Amino acid sequence: MTRLLSQRLLLFIGCGALISAPSPAHADFSTTIELEQRFFLHDAPVANRERNYSAIGGELQYSFSKNRGRQTFTATAAGRLDYDDPDRRYIEILDLDNIIRSGSFEYRFGIRRIFWGVTEAVHLVDVVNQTDLREGFDGEDKFGQAMLNIAWFSPFGTFDAFAIPLFRERKFPGPMGRFALPFEILEQDRRYVLGADRDDVDFAARWNHSLFDMDVAISYFNGTVREPRNVACIRQGSGFAGTENDNNCDIDSAVPDGGALGQLITALDNAGQTLGGNGAIGSQLAQIIANIDPTGLVPNQAELTQAFLDAIVIVPFYEPLQQIGFEWQYNYGDLALKAEATRRELARSTPASSMDTGGQGNTSGQPDSEKEWLSAAAGGFEYTLVGVLGSNIDVGLIGEYLYNQNDRAIVGDFDDDIVAGTRLEFNDVKTTRIIAAVIQDTDNEGRYYSFDATRRLSRNWSGQIEGLWLSNFPTDDPASFFADEDLITLTLKRFF
């Protein structure tokens, strides 16, 4: 029934976007081509990764309107060809969006990108569009999403309702790409559990209103979670129990009595622990591998590490989600106060449960599960110093606090962190802008450093330099996986 509803809704959205597309009374066509060079400052911790990645990308956008702007149509396509990473070779439809305005209502249908949130470091409430991690871990790159959106503009604010078919799965860096995990992520083996289904229709609603110098929004989402739970499993055919026909995510069955490998994977699943620094588990694991190895030889440390990396894979688990979101921003002169928060209910399954891998939900009984209510919040300020020292430069001072009970992120969960940053707007004809920030983990000495500078070089050219560095993360933090992934990216864009 849900699949039939999804198909009919998709047919309606597609036909409506094409049939009702307005004639090009006022048309605009733009093209952007970019050259990208990524420099990783260290060798990857795993094989088959480069230090330098070259890519070419582009974006085409066509838009037009009629009826004095009461009907608009936008189509945007983007693509990238990475010479070193096959998983960054793609073409995506980002927008195929038709908007019809009638009185106090607006009807929007097609493929769209929408962005929610007000804080700088994270966008907790931004739940509709899926994130493309092939382009980076900042969460700013989104896939286009098929949807039907009806908006009502009232004196009491804007009310939006969304029907969202065709769930988009998250894309991770491939086996030749970076950021590089020491474990392979098996996107094709993803599992939809506890009633979650790729063919379901998700629903969302949002109210936002501006009152004097304050903007506020409340949102609700019911559907499949966008960020999957990344479960450590034992690779199919690795020789452990239960791996004869599939990856085994039930550690207890693979390693009886919670053996050394079971302890290690459980630690990895819960806290991202690595093999190094734990001689007891390492020696026990060596014996387990030796028992499986027909030669019976106990491997040395390098062989042990490689055997461990080969045996472990990461399987994404997609589960049902309900989320309530809140956004608030207050502007007082040169000071902006910002906050957003979420309260989400996740139905979390146990890896041992019977699950479907093809996106049709669980068809073999009810798995063991528990519902979790998780809270997250981010808040802070941005104070702008206008015309510093009599110049045209505006300097923004940014401070935020991040809190999150969710432990799903491989990196960047920001569960108890402080953000300090600055934004420099040069207000010149070249539109020069520099943003720099540091995120300090209050639980340890770990830090994220980021830098982003853009400048228009001429009428049709612009350049961008981005940097990301991680430092001082202990081995029991998942971010330690990316200790060698410090990155500088140079981008040159040509506008047509």
C-alpha positions in Angstrom: 0.0 0.0 0.0 2.8 2.4 0.9 4.7 1.6 -2.3 1.6 2.2 -4.4 1.0 5.5 -2.6 4.7 6.4 -3.3 4.5 5.5 -7.0 1.3 7.5 -7.5 2.6 10.5 -5.7 5.8 10.4 -7.7 3.8 10.1 -11.0 1.8 13.2 -9.9 4.9 15.1 -9.0 6.7 14.3 -12.2 3.8 14.9 -14.5 2.8 18.1 -12.7 6.3 19.5 -12.9 6.6 18.8 -16.7 3.0 19.5 -17.9 2.5 22.7 -15.9 6.0 24.0 -16.6 5.4 27.6 -17.8 6.4 28.8 -21.3 9.7 30.7 -21.2 8.3 34.3 -20.9 11.3 35.3 -18.8 14.0 32.7 -19.0 17.5 32.5 -17.5 20.2 30.0 -18.3 23.5 29.8 -16.4 26.4 27.4 -16.4 29.3 26.9 -13.9 32.4 24.8 -14.5 34.9 24.2 -11.8 38.3 22.7 -11.5 39.0 21.1 -8.1 42.3 19.9 -6.6 42.3 18.2 -3.2 45.6 17.9 -1.3 45.6 15.5 1.7 48.6 16.3 3.9 49.2 12.7 5.0 49.2 9.3 3.6 45.9 7.4 4.2 45.8 4.8 6.9 44.6 2.2 4.4 45.7 1.1 0.9 44.5 2.3 -2.5 44.2 5.9 -1.5 45.9 8.9 -3.1 47.2 12.1 -1.5 46.1 14.3 -4.4 42.7 14.1 -6.1 41.9 16.1 -9.3 38.4 16.6 -10.5 36.3 18.7 -12.8 32.7 19.6 -12.1 29.9 21.7 -13.3 26.3 22.9 -12.8 23.6 23.8 -15.3 20.6 25.8 -14.3 17.6 26.8 -16.4 14.7 28.8 -14.9 11.8 30.8 -16.3 8.6 32.4 -15.1 5.3 33.7 -16.4 2.1 35.3 -15.1 4.0 38.1 -13.6 6.1 35.7 -11.5 3.1 33.7 -10.2 4.5 30.6 -11.8 8.2 29.6 -11.9 10.1 26.6 -13.0 13.7 25.7 -12.1 15.9 22.8 -13.4 19.4 22.3 -12.0 21.8 19.5 -12.9 25.3 19.0 -11.4 28.0 16.5 -12.2 31.6 15.7 -11.2 34.4 13.7 -12.8 37.1 12.7 -10.3 40.1 11.3 -12.0 41.3 9.3 -9.0 38.0 8.3 -7.2 35.4 6.4 -9.3 32.7 7.0 -6.6 32.9 10.8 -7.3 31.9 10.4 -10.9 28.2 11.2 -11.1 25.4 13.3 -12.6 22.6 14.5 -10.2 19.3 16.3 -10.8 19.3 18.8 -7.9 16.2 20.7 -8.9 13.2 20.1 -11.2 10.9 22.4 -9.4 7.6 24.0 -10.4 6.0 26.6 -8.1 2.5 28.0 -8.6 1.3 30.9 -6.5 -2.4 31.4 -6.0 -3.6 33.9 -3.5 -2.1 33.1 0.0 -1.1 29.6 -1.2 1.9 28.3 -3.0 2.1 24.9 -4.6 5.6 23.4 -5.1 6.2 20.1 -6.7 9.1 18.2 -8.3 12.7 17.7 -7.1 13.8 20.3 -4.6 16.4 21.3 -2.1 15.3 22.9 1.1 17.5 24.0 4.0 16.4 24.5 7.6 18.5 25.8 10.5 20.1 29.0 11.7 23.3 28.1 13.5 26.7 28.1 11.8 28.5 24.8 12.8 25.6 22.4 12.5 22.0 22.3 11.2 20.2 19.9 13.5 16.7 20.5 12.2 17.7 20.1 8.5 16.1 16.7 8.0 14.4 16.6 4.6 17.2 16.3 2.0 19.8 13.6 2.2 23.5 14.6 2.7 26.2 13.7 0.1 29.3 12.7 2.1 31.3 12.2 -1.1 31.6 16.0 -1.2 32.7 16.5 2.4 31.7 16.0 6.0 30.4 19.5 6.6 26.8 18.5 5.7 26.4 21.4 3.3 26.0 19.3 0.1 22.5 17.9 -0.4 20.8 15.6 -2.9 17.7 16.8 -4.7 14.6 15.2 -3.2 11.2 14.5 -4.9 8.4 16.1 -2.9 5.1 17.8 -2.9 5.0 21.0 -0.8 2.0 23.2 -0.1 2.6 26.5 1.7 0.0 28.8 3.3 1.1 32.4 3.9 -1.1 33.7 6.8 -0.9 36.7 9.2 0.3 34.2 11.8 3.2 32.9 9.8 3.9 30.5 7.0 2.6 26.9 7.2 4.3 24.2 5.1 3.2 20.6 4.5 5.4 18.1 2.7 4.9 14.7 1.2 8.2 13.1 0.4 8.4 9.9 -1.7 11.5 8.0 -2.9 13.9 8.0 0.0 17.5 8.9 -0.9 20.3 6.8 0.7 23.4 8.4 2.1 26.5 8.3 -0.1 29.8 7.7 1.5 33.4 8.0 0.2 34.2 4.9 -1.9 37.0 2.3 -1.4 39.4 4.5 -3.4 38.2 7.8 -1.9 39.0 10.0 1.1 38.0 10.7 3.8 39.3 7.1 4.4 37.9 4.8 7.0 40.0 1.7 7.8 36.8 -0.3 7.3 34.8 -0.7 4.1 31.3 0.8 4.1 28.9 -1.5 2.3 26.3 0.8 0.9 24.8 -1.9 -1.2 24.2 -4.1 1.9 22.2 -1.4 3.7 19.4 -2.6 5.8 15.9 -1.1 6.4 14.6 -2.3 9.7 11.6 -2.0 12.0 9.2 -1.0 9.3 11.4 1.6 7.6 11.1 1.2 3.8 12.8 2.9 0.9 9.4 3.1 -0.9 7.5 4.7 2.0 6.3 8.3 1.8 7.7 10.5 4.5 5.8 13.5 5.9 6.9 16.8 7.3 5.3 20.1 8.4 6.8 23.4 9.4 5.6 26.7 10.7 7.9 29.8 10.6 7.1 33.4 11.5 9.0 36.8 11.7 8.0 39.1 14.5 9.8 42.4 14.9 13.5 41.4 15.1 12.9 37.7 15.8 12.5 34.7 13.5 11.1 31.4 14.9 10.2 28.1 13.4 8.8 24.7 14.6 9.0 21.6 12.4 7.9 18.0 12.5 9.2 15.0 10.5 8.0 11.4 10.3 9.8 9.0 8.1 13.1 7.2 7.6 16.2 8.6 9.3 18.6 10.3 7.0 21.8 9.5 8.9 21.9 5.7 9.2 23.3 3.8 12.2 26.7 2.5 11.0 27.0 -1.0 12.5 30.3 -3.0 12.6 29.8 -6.4 11.1 31.9 -9.4 10.1 32.5 -9.8 6.4 30.8 -12.5 4.5 33.2 -15.4 3.8 35.7 -14.3 6.4 35.6 -17.7 8.1 33.7 -16.6 11.3 30.4 -18.3 12.2 27.4 -16.9 10.4 29.3 -15.4 7.5 28.8 -18.2 5.0 26.0 -16.4 3.1 25.9 -12.9 4.4 27.7 -10.3 6.6 27.1 -11.2 10.2 26.1 -8.3 12.4 25.4 -10.5 15.4 28.7 -10.6 17.1 27.6 -13.1 19.8 26.9 -15.7 17.2 30.1 -15.1 15.3 32.3 -15.2 18.3 30.9 -17.4 21.0 30.9 -16.3 24.6 31.7 -12.7 23.5 35.2 -13.5 22.5 38.0 -11.1 21.8 36.7 -10.1 18.4 33.3 -9.6 19.8 34.6 -7.3 22.5 36.6 -5.4 19.9 33.7 -5.0 17.5 31.3 -4.0 20.2 33.8 -1.4 21.4 34.1 -0.2 17.8 30.3 -0.1 17.4 29.8 1.8 20.6 32.8 4.1 20.8 34.9 3.7 17.7 37.8 2.0 19.5 40.8 0.9 17.4 43.1 -2.1 17.7 46.1 -0.3 18.9 46.9 0.1 22.5 45.1 -3.0 23.7 47.6 -5.8 23.9 45.3 -8.2 25.7 42.5 -8.1 23.1 45.2 -8.1 20.4 46.8 -11.3 21.6 43.4 -13.0 22.0 42.4 -11.9 18.6 45.6 -13.2 17.1 44.8 -16.6 18.6 41.3 -16.6 17.2 42.6 -15.7 13.7 45.3 -18.4 14.0 42.6 -21.0 14.9 40.6 -20.0 11.8 43.7 -19.9 9.6 44.3 -23.4 8.3 48.1 -23.0 8.8 47.5 -22.5 12.5 50.2 -19.8 12.6 49.9 -16.9 15.0 50.1 -13.7 12.9 52.4 -10.8 13.7 51.1 -7.4 14.5 50.9 -6.2 10.9 49.2 -9.4 9.7 46.8 -9.2 12.7 45.9 -5.6 11.9 45.3 -6.4 8.3 43.2 -9.5 9.1 41.1 -7.3 11.4 40.6 -4.6 8.8 39.7 -7.3 6.2 37.2 -9.0 8.5 35.3 -5.9 9.6 32.8 -4.0 7.4 30.4 -1.2 8.2 26.7 -1.8 7.3 24.3 1.2 7.3 21.0 0.5 9.2 18.1 2.8 8.3 15.4 3.0 10.9 12.1 5.0 11.5 12.4 8.5 12.9 10.1 11.1 14.4 11.6 14.5 15.0 10.4 17.8 16.4 12.6 20.7 15.6 12.8 24.3 16.9 14.7 27.3 15.4 15.1 30.8 16.8 17.0 33.9 15.8 17.0 37.3 17.3 18.7 40.3 15.7 19.6 43.3 17.9 21.7 45.8 16.0 25.0 44.1 15.2 24.3 41.1 17.4 22.5 38.0 16.3 21.5 35.3 18.8 20.8 31.9 17.3 19.5 28.6 18.6 18.0 25.3 17.2 17.1 22.1 18.9 15.6 18.7 18.1 13.8 16.0 20.1 13.7 12.8 18.1 12.3 9.3 18.6 14.4 6.6 17.0 13.3 2.9 16.9 16.7 1.2 17.3 17.0 -2.5 16.3 19.4 -5.0 17.5 21.8 -6.3 14.8 20.8 -9.9 15.6 17.2 -9.2 14.5 15.8 -10.6 11.3 16.0 -7.8 8.7 15.4 -7.2 5.1 18.3 -5.8 3.0 16.5 -4.8 -0.2 14.6 -1.8 1.1 11.2 -3.4 1.5 11.2 -3.3 5.3 11.1 -6.3 7.6 8.9 -9.1 6.2 10.0 -11.9 8.6 8.6 -10.9 11.9 9.2 -8.2 14.4 12.8 -7.7 15.4 14.0 -6.9 18.9 14.1 -3.1 19.3 13.8 -0.3 21.7 12.7 3.3 21.2 15.0 6.1 22.1 14.2 9.7 22.7 17.3 11.8 21.9 17.9 15.5 22.3 20.2 17.8 20.5 20.8 21.6 20.7 23.0 24.2 19.3 23.1 27.9 20.2 25.2 31.0 20.3 25.8 34.4 18.8 27.4 36.3 16.0 28.5 39.8 16.7 29.6 42.0 13.7 32.2 44.7 14.0 31.2 47.0 11.1 34.0 49.0 9.3 36.9 47.9 11.4 39.5 50.6 11.8 37.6 52.8 9.3 37.9 50.3 6.5 35.1 48.5 4.5 35.8 45.2 6.3 33.2 43.8 8.6 34.4 41.2 11.2 31.9 38.8 12.6 32.7 37.0 15.9 31.0 33.7 16.3 30.5 31.6 19.4 28.3 28.5 19.8 27.8 25.5 22.0 26.8 22.1 20.6 25.1 19.3 22.4 23.9 15.9 21.0 22.8 12.6 22.5 23.0 10.9 19.1 26.0 8.6 18.6 25.4 7.7 14.9 28.0 9.9 13.3 31.2 8.4 12.1 32.8 11.8 12.6 31.4 15.1 13.7 28.8 14.0 16.2 29.5 17.2 18.3 28.0 15.9 21.5 29.5 18.4 23.9 31.6 21.0 21.9 32.4 24.7 21.8 32.7 26.6 18.6 34.7 29.8 18.1 35.0 31.5 14.7 35.2 34.6 12.7 33.7 35.8 9.4 35.5 38.5 7.4 33.4 40.4 4.8 35.7 42.7 2.8 32.8 44.4 1.0 34.9 44.9 -2.1 34.1 44.5 -5.8 35.7 41.1 -5.7 33.3 39.9 -3.0 36.1 38.6 -0.8 35.1 36.5 2.2 37.0 34.5 4.8 35.5 32.2 7.4 37.6 30.4 10.0 36.5 28.3 13.0 37.7 25.9 15.6 35.5 23.3 17.3 36.8 22.1 20.7 35.6 18.8 22.1 35.1 19.4 25.9 35.4 15.7 26.6 39.0 15.5 25.4 41.6 17.7 23.7 40.3 17.0 20.2 39.8 19.9 17.8 38.4 20.6 14.3 40.0 23.5 12.4 38.3 24.8 9.3 39.0 27.6 6.9 37.2 28.9 3.8 38.2 31.8 1.6 36.5 32.9 -1.6 37.2 35.7 -4.0 36.0 36.7 -7.5 39.0 36.9 -9.7 37.3 38.6 -12.6 33.9 39.0 -14.1 33.6 35.3 -15.0 36.1 33.6 -12.6 36.3 33.0 -8.9 38.6 31.1 -6.6 38.2 29.3 -3.3 40.5 27.8 -0.8 39.2 25.4 1.9 41.0 23.7 4.7 40.1 21.1 7.4 42.4 19.8 10.1 41.8 17.4 13.0 44.1 17.2 16.0 44.5 15.6 19.4 41.6 13.1 19.2 42.1 10.1 21.5 41.9 6.6 20.0 38.5 5.9 21.7 36.9 8.8 19.7 35.6 7.9 16.2 37.2 11.1 14.9 40.6 9.5 15.5 39.9 7.4 12.3 40.5 10.7 10.4 43.7 11.8 12.1 45.5 11.6 8.8 42.8 13.2 6.7 43.9 16.9 7.0 42.9 18.5 3.7 43.4 21.6 1.6 41.0 22.1 -1.4 41.6 24.5 -4.2 38.7 25.3 -6.5 38.6 27.5 -9.6 35.2 28.4 -11.1 34.2 29.8 -14.5 30.7 31.3 -14.8 28.8 31.5 -18.1 
